[in-house]
């Protein structure tokens, strides 16, 4: 990851909360962020595709994909998500797609397999993952809520994220060192 990127992510999480009138410890939902960014987020099941492709995407391979972003004009995008995935997984997935847009990532190449798919850029995916985590569970929010003694299950519920993502962010931000520090 580029130098300073993680700090930038935390600043972006804070800035979006300020612009949207949220406190540092309040949840930033993908719905609020996508509206602010003017990026429609739609259930991919509404796509007008062949019955064969629908069968492949939503039955045969429904666990093989989460979401994708389409460019629909100059600096205009739409995110489509797989509604077969659990809601909290979709929360992180959609925020990940929005993170690509915030980072101004260049879309990867499209290759034709059974149907067109994008190639994979590990650096861009890592950045989108980190920014999505920061937007959903910023360090400042984790520190504030854990210092208040809020239970992890309640934090996950309030932010509509999985326990796995919550634990990952707690570990990666190191907030427990500050929560347990005695002065």
Secondary structure by P-SEA (a helix, b strand, c coil): cccaaaaaaaaaaaaaaaaacccccccccaaaaaaaacbbbbccccccccaaaaaaacccccccccbbbbbcccccbbbbbcccccaaaaaaaaaaaaaaaaaccccccccccccbbbbbbaaaaaaaaaaaaaaaccaaaaaaaaaacccaaaaaaaacccaaaaaaaaaaaaaaaaaaccc
